[in-house]
Amino acid sequence: MTPFITLASRAIPLLRDNIDTDAVIPSREMKTTGRTGLADGLFAPWRYGDAAARTPDPTFALNQSQAVGQRILLAGENFGCGSSREHAVWALMEWGIACVIAPSFAPIFKANALRNGLLPVALSGELIAPLAWEEITVDLPSQTVTCGDAIHRFEIETEPKEMLIEGLDAIDLTLKSRPEIDAWTEADKALRPWIYLEKHA
């Protein structure tokens, strides 16, 4: 994964509560089991006046000219509720979103985001609203969101923070303990050599 250290971007406001994963990427838009080919279906029920014809709704936030190339999304309470589809995270990331700032996140969406390199930042609603369309900087090492002179701190657990900063997936994180794993295996071979006997067909 790409390491996440700092991110500077305008913040795209989609300040609705309970945005579920079917709104993020409807099941009819999930035509692949991979992580690509999903951006076009991101927020399809809201992004298009006619989703089948892909006619953009000019009032929708992601269709605004100032949203082009921006990487931070602002949202309301309980973002990512609904089904556990990992495609929701993949669709956001393929479109270009690297960080979602909301008052709260559905637990499964949050876990999927952290495991895929998307940073979910929890801030109170009264702090989020003034960030709409502003240039902000998210700094993961210091766990801060900065907008002008305002600096807001957010919380993140140690392990997912480490994974994001170092660009590690779950397997990469486990392999950081390879010396300890190898040492344990060698010690266990000495104690229980019969476990490691080669099997012959």
C-alpha positions as CSV (number, residue, x, y, z in Angstrom):
1,M,0.0,0.0,0.0
2,T,1.0,3.6,-0.4
3,P,2.2,5.1,2.9
4,F,0.0,7.8,4.4
5,I,2.0,10.5,6.1
6,T,0.4,13.9,5.3
7,L,-2.4,14.9,2.9
8,A,-3.2,18.4,1.8
9,S,-6.4,18.9,-0.1
10,R,-9.7,20.8,-0.3
11,A,-12.4,19.0,1.7
12,I,-15.4,17.9,-0.4
13,P,-18.6,18.2,1.8
14,L,-21.1,15.4,1.7
15,L,-22.6,16.3,5.1
16,R,-25.3,13.7,5.4
17,D,-25.8,11.3,8.3
18,N,-26.0,7.5,7.8
19,I,-24.5,7.3,4.4
20,D,-24.6,3.5,3.8
21,T,-22.4,1.4,1.7
22,D,-25.2,0.9,-0.8
23,A,-25.1,4.6,-1.5
24,V,-21.3,4.6,-1.7
25,I,-21.3,1.8,-4.2
26,P,-24.7,0.2,-5.1
27,S,-24.7,-3.6,-5.6
28,R,-25.7,-3.2,-9.2
29,E,-22.4,-1.2,-9.7
30,M,-20.2,-4.0,-8.3
31,K,-19.4,-5.8,-11.6
32,T,-16.0,-6.9,-10.5
33,T,-14.5,-8.8,-7.6
34,G,-11.3,-6.7,-7.9
35,R,-10.4,-3.3,-6.6
36,T,-10.7,-1.5,-9.9
37,G,-13.5,-0.5,-12.2
38,L,-15.6,0.9,-9.3
39,A,-15.0,4.7,-9.3
40,D,-17.6,5.3,-12.0
41,G,-20.3,3.8,-9.7
42,L,-19.2,5.8,-6.6
43,F,-22.3,7.5,-5.1
44,A,-24.2,6.6,-8.3
45,P,-27.7,7.1,-6.8
46,W,-26.8,10.8,-6.0
47,R,-24.0,11.5,-8.5
48,Y,-26.1,11.0,-11.6
49,G,-29.5,12.3,-12.5
50,D,-29.8,9.1,-14.6
51,A,-27.4,6.5,-13.3
52,A,-27.9,4.2,-16.3
53,A,-27.0,7.0,-18.8
54,R,-24.4,8.4,-16.4
55,T,-25.9,11.9,-16.6
56,P,-24.2,13.9,-13.9
57,D,-26.3,15.8,-11.4
58,P,-24.6,19.2,-11.4
59,T,-25.6,19.9,-7.8
60,F,-23.8,16.9,-6.3
61,A,-20.6,17.7,-4.5
62,L,-18.3,15.3,-6.4
63,N,-19.5,16.9,-9.7
64,Q,-18.5,20.4,-8.7
65,S,-15.5,21.8,-10.5
66,Q,-13.7,22.4,-7.2
67,A,-13.9,18.7,-6.4
68,V,-11.6,17.7,-9.2
69,G,-8.4,16.2,-7.9
70,Q,-9.4,16.6,-4.3
71,R,-8.7,13.7,-1.9
72,I,-10.6,14.5,1.4
73,L,-14.3,13.8,1.9
74,L,-16.4,15.3,4.7
75,A,-19.4,13.4,5.9
76,G,-22.0,13.0,8.6
77,E,-22.6,10.6,11.5
78,N,-22.3,6.8,11.0
79,F,-20.5,6.9,7.6
80,G,-20.3,3.5,5.9
81,C,-23.2,1.8,7.7
82,G,-25.1,-1.0,6.0
83,S,-23.5,-4.0,4.4
84,S,-19.8,-4.9,5.0
85,R,-18.8,-4.6,1.3
86,E,-15.1,-3.8,1.0
87,H,-16.0,-2.4,-2.5
88,A,-17.1,0.8,-0.7
89,V,-13.6,1.6,0.4
90,W,-12.1,0.5,-3.0
91,A,-14.5,2.8,-4.9
92,L,-13.7,5.8,-2.8
93,M,-10.0,5.2,-3.2
94,E,-10.1,4.6,-6.9
95,W,-12.0,7.9,-7.4
96,G,-9.2,9.5,-5.4
97,I,-10.4,9.8,-1.8
98,A,-7.7,9.0,0.7
99,C,-9.3,10.3,3.8
100,V,-12.9,10.6,5.1
101,I,-13.6,13.0,8.0
102,A,-16.9,12.3,9.8
103,P,-18.2,12.4,13.4
104,S,-18.4,8.6,13.5
105,F,-18.0,5.5,11.3
106,A,-19.6,2.1,11.1
107,P,-17.1,-0.3,12.7
108,I,-16.8,-2.7,9.7
109,F,-16.3,0.2,7.2
110,K,-13.7,1.7,9.5
111,A,-11.8,-1.6,9.7
112,N,-12.0,-2.1,5.9
113,A,-10.7,1.5,5.4
114,L,-7.7,1.1,7.7
115,R,-6.8,-2.3,6.2
116,N,-6.9,-0.8,2.7
117,G,-5.0,2.5,3.2
118,L,-7.9,4.9,3.6
119,L,-7.8,7.1,6.7
120,P,-11.0,7.5,8.6
121,V,-10.8,10.6,10.9
122,A,-13.4,11.2,13.6
123,L,-14.1,14.9,14.4
124,S,-17.2,16.4,15.9
125,G,-19.8,17.8,13.5
126,E,-19.3,21.4,14.6
127,L,-15.6,21.1,13.7
128,I,-16.3,19.5,10.4
129,A,-18.9,21.9,8.9
130,P,-16.5,24.9,8.7
131,L,-14.0,22.7,6.7
132,A,-16.3,22.5,3.7
133,W,-14.3,23.3,0.5
134,E,-11.4,24.6,2.6
135,E,-7.8,23.7,2.0
136,I,-6.8,21.4,4.9
137,T,-3.9,19.3,5.9
138,V,-4.2,15.9,7.6
139,D,-1.0,14.8,9.4
140,L,-1.1,11.2,10.6
141,P,2.1,11.2,12.6
142,S,0.9,14.1,14.7
143,Q,-2.8,13.0,14.4
144,T,-3.9,16.5,13.5
145,V,-6.2,18.2,11.0
146,T,-5.1,21.8,10.2
147,C,-7.2,24.5,8.5
148,G,-5.6,27.9,8.6
149,D,-4.9,28.6,12.3
150,A,-7.2,25.9,13.6
151,I,-5.7,22.6,14.6
152,H,-7.9,19.6,15.5
153,R,-6.5,16.4,17.0
154,F,-8.0,13.0,16.2
155,E,-7.5,9.6,17.7
156,I,-6.2,6.4,16.0
157,E,-5.0,3.1,17.5
158,T,-1.3,2.4,17.4
159,E,-1.4,-0.7,15.0
160,P,-3.5,0.8,12.2
161,K,-1.5,4.1,12.5
162,E,1.7,2.1,12.0
163,M,0.3,0.2,9.1
164,L,-0.9,3.4,7.3
165,I,2.4,5.3,7.9
166,E,4.5,2.4,6.7
167,G,2.2,1.3,3.9
168,L,1.7,-2.1,5.3
169,D,-1.2,-4.6,4.8
170,A,-2.0,-7.2,7.5
171,I,0.5,-9.7,6.0
172,D,3.3,-7.1,5.8
173,L,2.6,-6.3,9.5
174,T,2.9,-9.9,10.5
175,L,6.2,-10.3,8.5
176,K,7.7,-7.5,10.6
177,S,7.9,-10.1,13.3
178,R,9.6,-12.6,11.0
179,P,12.8,-12.9,13.3
180,E,10.6,-13.8,16.3
181,I,8.5,-16.2,14.3
182,D,11.7,-17.9,12.9
183,A,13.2,-18.1,16.4
184,W,10.1,-19.6,17.9
185,T,9.9,-22.2,15.0
186,E,13.5,-23.2,15.6
187,A,13.0,-23.6,19.3
188,D,9.8,-25.6,18.7
189,K,11.7,-27.9,16.3
190,A,14.1,-28.7,19.0
191,L,11.3,-29.5,21.5
192,R,9.0,-31.4,19.0
193,P,11.1,-32.6,16.1
194,W,8.4,-35.1,15.1
195,I,6.1,-32.3,14.1
196,Y,8.5,-31.2,11.4
197,L,9.3,-34.6,9.8
198,E,8.9,-34.5,6.0
199,K,5.9,-36.3,4.7
200,H,6.5,-38.6,1.8
201,A,3.8,-39.6,-0.7
